[in-house]
Amino acid sequence: MDNSFKWLHLSDFHIGKDNYGQIKLFKYLHEHMSQNKKKGFFPDAVFITGDIANKGQADEYDMFLKEFIEPLSEIYESVPRIYIVPGNHDINRGQCEQAAKALYTVLEEPGSKFFDADETGLQKRREIIPRFENFIDFVSKTGEDICFPVKSIFDEKGAFTDIVSIGQKKIGIIGLNTAWLSNSDKDKEKLTPGKYILEEALDAVKDCEYKIVLGHHPLDWLQGEQGQQVGTLLAKNKAMYLHGHMHKTAEIFCWHIIGIH
């Protein structure tokens, strides 16, 4: 019996920036997956940590669905569960422009409820959720059997959680939106997925032996105090944090294995 959890980590496709280059990349990725399948290496999950699109446009997601997601069914008899979180380029910046202008001040507001993991927090976040509408529509098109928990990011909890069982062990998977406050390409140290949102998500998987947290931005892109608090929560819960945004060639395609003992 294989007591390991295998996953494929992908990030930062930026569909729409260079479509010809993207199609060539997809071909390479699919060939690599096929070769690994022949060797008996089948991922239990595929993690995509944001920036699927380049400008958050519907046609960019349509291309990704057609050219990357759909061919997976030809490679694998059953498509692995896919977990996706949004990045700053998954935002349609033409939406909610007035509300978006005030986003950087959210962390400066005493007693702000924006990141509360409840209906009050959701009411605050609803003003800017339309910026992610094309991302949300794309996730819906993939089908709930493939990436069913992703839309929970835009519910009152502000994050998604899932639990995968491998033998007698449980792996908790959390998806965060580090791009809530993103409004330009100069967001460094102005962002956060929300401390309270992360706390609630970690509590939902507290009984899991292993915890994997997905976000788009590295921790050093978060606002100072928020970055420290998020880092402390991850360390306290012994959670592994996978992210993108670094735009390094080696980052876009990585296999990982956890041996379950």
KEBAMI-404345 format. One record per residue (C-alpha): residue number from 1; residue in three letters; x, y, z. Coordinates in nm, 2 decimals. Layout:
<sites>
  nr rest      x      y      z
 NUM  ALA      X      Y      Z
...
</sites>
This chain:
<sites>
  nr rest      x      y      z
   1  MET   0.00   0.00   0.00
   2  ASP   0.13   0.34  -0.10
   3  ASN   0.13   0.55   0.22
   4  SER   0.23   0.88   0.06
   5  PHE   0.05   1.19  -0.05
   6  LYS   0.18   1.32  -0.39
   7  TRP   0.10   1.66  -0.53
   8  LEU   0.18   1.88  -0.83
   9  HIS   0.23   2.24  -0.76
  10  LEU   0.18   2.49  -1.04
  11  SER   0.17   2.87  -1.04
  12  ASP   0.18   3.19  -1.24
  13  PHE   0.07   3.10  -1.59
  14  HIS  -0.04   3.45  -1.69
  15  ILE  -0.26   3.34  -1.97
  16  GLY  -0.30   3.61  -2.23
  17  LYS   0.05   3.75  -2.20
  18  ASP   0.20   3.51  -2.45
  19  ASN  -0.06   3.26  -2.58
  20  TYR   0.18   3.08  -2.82
  21  GLY   0.43   3.03  -2.54
  22  GLN   0.16   2.91  -2.30
  23  ILE   0.03   2.64  -2.54
  24  LYS   0.39   2.52  -2.58
  25  LEU   0.42   2.50  -2.20
  26  PHE   0.10   2.31  -2.17
  27  LYS   0.22   2.06  -2.42
  28  TYR   0.54   2.01  -2.22
  29  LEU   0.35   1.98  -1.89
  30  HIS   0.11   1.72  -2.03
  31  GLU   0.39   1.52  -2.18
  32  HIS   0.57   1.52  -1.85
  33  MET   0.25   1.41  -1.67
  34  SER   0.20   1.13  -1.92
  35  GLN   0.56   1.01  -1.87
  36  ASN   0.53   1.01  -1.49
  37  LYS   0.20   0.83  -1.51
  38  LYS   0.37   0.55  -1.71
  39  LYS   0.61   0.52  -1.42
  40  GLY   0.32   0.49  -1.18
  41  PHE   0.35   0.84  -1.04
  42  PHE  -0.01   0.97  -1.01
  43  PRO  -0.07   1.30  -0.81
  44  ASP  -0.33   1.29  -0.54
  45  ALA  -0.38   1.66  -0.58
  46  VAL  -0.29   1.95  -0.81
  47  PHE  -0.22   2.28  -0.64
  48  ILE  -0.24   2.60  -0.85
  49  THR  -0.13   2.91  -0.65
  50  GLY  -0.27   3.19  -0.85
  51  ASP  -0.21   3.42  -1.15
  52  ILE  -0.38   3.18  -1.40
  53  ALA  -0.48   3.48  -1.60
  54  ASN  -0.28   3.79  -1.69
  55  LYS  -0.57   4.05  -1.66
  56  GLY  -0.85   3.85  -1.50
  57  GLN  -1.04   3.82  -1.83
  58  ALA  -1.29   3.55  -1.92
  59  ASP  -1.12   3.45  -2.24
  60  GLU  -0.80   3.39  -2.05
  61  TYR  -0.97   3.14  -1.82
  62  ASP  -1.15   2.98  -2.12
  63  MET  -0.81   2.91  -2.28
  64  PHE  -0.67   2.76  -1.96
  65  LEU  -0.98   2.54  -1.92
  66  LYS  -0.96   2.42  -2.28
  67  GLU  -0.58   2.39  -2.33
  68  PHE  -0.48   2.27  -1.98
  69  ILE  -0.76   2.14  -1.76
  70  GLU  -0.96   1.94  -2.01
  71  PRO  -0.67   1.74  -2.15
  72  LEU  -0.60   1.61  -1.80
  73  SER  -0.89   1.37  -1.84
  74  GLU  -0.71   1.22  -2.14
  75  ILE  -0.39   1.17  -1.93
  76  TYR  -0.55   1.04  -1.61
  77  GLU  -0.84   0.80  -1.60
  78  SER  -0.98   1.02  -1.32
  79  VAL  -0.86   1.38  -1.29
  80  PRO  -0.69   1.45  -0.96
  81  ARG  -0.86   1.70  -0.72
  82  ILE  -0.75   2.05  -0.82
  83  TYR  -0.71   2.32  -0.56
  84  ILE  -0.68   2.68  -0.69
  85  VAL  -0.63   3.01  -0.52
  86  PRO  -0.64   3.35  -0.69
  87  GLY  -0.35   3.58  -0.75
  88  ASN  -0.32   3.95  -0.81
  89  HIS  -0.35   3.90  -1.19
  90  ASP  -0.67   3.70  -1.14
  91  ILE  -0.84   4.03  -1.06
  92  ASN  -1.03   4.22  -1.33
  93  ARG  -0.92   4.57  -1.23
  94  GLY  -1.18   4.74  -1.44
  95  GLN  -1.44   4.62  -1.18
  96  CYS  -1.52   4.81  -0.86
  97  GLU  -1.26   5.07  -0.92
  98  GLN  -1.39   5.32  -0.67
  99  ALA  -1.41   5.06  -0.39
 100  ALA  -1.07   4.92  -0.48
 101  LYS  -0.91   5.26  -0.43
 102  ALA  -0.97   5.24  -0.06
 103  LEU  -0.84   4.89  -0.01
 104  TYR  -0.50   4.98   0.12
 105  THR  -0.66   5.16   0.41
 106  VAL  -0.84   4.86   0.54
 107  LEU  -0.55   4.75   0.76
 108  GLU  -0.53   5.10   0.90
 109  GLU  -0.89   5.11   1.02
 110  PRO  -0.93   5.04   1.39
 111  GLY  -1.17   4.76   1.45
 112  SER  -1.21   4.68   1.08
 113  LYS  -1.44   4.38   1.02
 114  PHE  -1.32   4.32   0.66
 115  PHE  -1.13   4.00   0.75
 116  ASP  -1.38   3.86   1.00
 117  ALA  -1.47   3.50   0.90
 118  ASP  -1.85   3.55   0.93
 119  GLU  -2.14   3.72   0.76
 120  THR  -2.02   4.07   0.88
 121  GLY  -1.69   4.02   0.71
 122  LEU  -1.85   3.89   0.40
 123  GLN  -2.07   4.20   0.38
 124  LYS  -1.75   4.41   0.37
 125  ARG  -1.58   4.19   0.12
 126  ARG  -1.88   4.18  -0.11
 127  GLU  -1.80   4.53  -0.24
 128  ILE  -1.49   4.39  -0.42
 129  ILE  -1.58   4.03  -0.50
 130  PRO  -1.70   4.13  -0.85
 131  ARG  -1.33   4.19  -0.93
 132  PHE  -1.29   3.81  -0.91
 133  GLU  -1.61   3.72  -1.10
 134  ASN  -1.42   3.57  -1.40
 135  PHE  -1.21   3.36  -1.18
 136  ILE  -1.52   3.24  -0.99
 137  ASP  -1.69   3.16  -1.32
 138  PHE  -1.39   2.96  -1.44
 139  VAL  -1.38   2.76  -1.12
 140  SER  -1.75   2.68  -1.16
 141  LYS  -1.69   2.56  -1.52
 142  THR  -1.43   2.30  -1.40
 143  GLY  -1.71   2.12  -1.21
 144  GLU  -1.75   2.06  -0.84
 145  ASP  -1.60   1.71  -0.86
 146  ILE  -1.27   1.86  -0.96
 147  CYS  -1.23   2.18  -0.75
 148  PHE  -1.54   2.20  -0.54
 149  PRO  -1.41   2.39  -0.23
 150  VAL  -1.25   2.68  -0.42
 151  LYS  -1.56   2.91  -0.42
 152  SER  -1.57   2.89  -0.04
 153  ILE  -1.30   3.17  -0.05
 154  PHE  -1.58   3.40  -0.15
 155  ASP  -1.82   3.28   0.12
 156  GLU  -1.83   3.41   0.48
 157  LYS  -1.53   3.19   0.59
 158  GLY  -1.31   3.37   0.34
 159  ALA  -1.10   3.05   0.27
 160  PHE  -1.16   2.70   0.17
 161  THR  -1.07   2.38   0.36
 162  ASP  -1.07   2.02   0.27
 163  ILE  -0.95   1.70   0.44
 164  VAL  -0.79   1.41   0.25
 165  SER  -0.74   1.07   0.41
 166  ILE  -0.43   0.86   0.33
 167  GLY  -0.46   0.54   0.52
 168  GLN  -0.52   0.63   0.88
 169  LYS  -0.38   0.98   0.84
 170  LYS  -0.55   1.30   0.75
 171  ILE  -0.42   1.59   0.55
 172  GLY  -0.58   1.93   0.59
 173  ILE  -0.57   2.16   0.28
 174  ILE  -0.64   2.53   0.31
 175  GLY  -0.68   2.79   0.04
 176  LEU  -0.63   3.16   0.11
 177  ASN  -0.69   3.47  -0.09
 178  THR  -0.38   3.69  -0.04
 179  ALA  -0.50   3.92  -0.32
 180  TRP  -0.80   4.06  -0.14
 181  LEU  -0.63   4.40  -0.11
 182  SER  -0.43   4.39  -0.43
 183  ASN  -0.48   4.70  -0.65
 184  SER  -0.16   4.74  -0.85
 185  ASP   0.17   4.58  -0.93
 186  LYS   0.33   4.75  -0.63
 187  ASP   0.14   4.57  -0.35
 188  LYS   0.44   4.46  -0.15
 189  GLU   0.39   4.49   0.23
 190  LYS   0.03   4.61   0.18
 191  LEU  -0.15   4.27   0.17
 192  THR  -0.30   4.00   0.39
 193  PRO  -0.52   3.69   0.36
 194  GLY  -0.67   3.79   0.70
 195  LYS  -0.54   3.66   1.03
 196  TYR  -0.89   3.57   1.16
 197  ILE  -0.97   3.40   0.83
 198  LEU  -0.66   3.18   0.86
 199  GLU  -0.73   3.11   1.23
 200  GLU  -1.08   2.98   1.15
 201  ALA  -0.94   2.77   0.86
 202  LEU  -0.67   2.62   1.07
 203  ASP  -0.92   2.53   1.34
 204  ALA  -1.13   2.35   1.08
 205  VAL  -0.83   2.11   1.01
 206  LYS  -0.69   2.10   1.36
 207  ASP  -0.72   1.73   1.39
 208  CYS  -0.52   1.66   1.07
 209  GLU  -0.17   1.53   1.11
 210  TYR  -0.05   1.73   0.81
 211  LYS  -0.16   2.08   0.70
 212  ILE  -0.09   2.24   0.36
 213  VAL  -0.18   2.61   0.32
 214  LEU  -0.21   2.76  -0.03
 215  GLY  -0.17   3.13  -0.11
 216  HIS  -0.04   3.34  -0.40
 217  HIS   0.20   3.58  -0.23
 218  PRO   0.51   3.50  -0.03
 219  LEU   0.49   3.60   0.34
 220  ASP   0.73   3.89   0.29
 221  TRP   0.47   4.05   0.06
 222  LEU   0.22   4.08   0.35
 223  GLN   0.19   4.39   0.57
 224  GLY   0.44   4.38   0.85
 225  GLU   0.23   4.30   1.15
 226  GLN   0.00   4.08   0.94
 227  GLY   0.29   3.89   0.79
 228  GLN   0.43   3.82   1.14
 229  GLN   0.09   3.70   1.27
 230  VAL   0.03   3.48   0.97
 231  GLY   0.38   3.33   0.99
 232  THR   0.33   3.26   1.36
 233  LEU   0.00   3.09   1.30
 234  LEU   0.16   2.87   1.03
 235  ALA   0.45   2.78   1.25
 236  LYS   0.23   2.71   1.55
 237  ASN   0.02   2.47   1.35
 238  LYS   0.31   2.31   1.17
 239  ALA   0.16   2.40   0.84
 240  MET   0.34   2.40   0.51
 241  TYR   0.28   2.71   0.30
 242  LEU   0.29   2.69  -0.08
 243  HIS   0.28   3.01  -0.28
 244  GLY   0.36   3.16  -0.62
 245  HIS   0.43   3.51  -0.74
 246  MET   0.81   3.48  -0.76
 247  HIS   0.81   3.42  -1.14
 248  LYS   1.09   3.17  -1.14
 249  THR   1.11   2.90  -1.40
 250  ALA   1.15   2.63  -1.14
 251  GLU   0.84   2.75  -0.95
 252  ILE   0.58   2.68  -1.21
 253  PHE   0.61   2.30  -1.21
 254  CYS   0.71   2.11  -0.89
 255  TRP   0.63   1.76  -0.77
 256  HIS   0.62   1.70  -0.39
 257  ILE   0.57   1.39  -0.17
 258  ILE   0.48   1.35   0.19
 259  GLY   0.55   1.01   0.33
 260  ILE   0.27   0.91   0.56
 261  HIS   0.39   0.71   0.87
</sites>
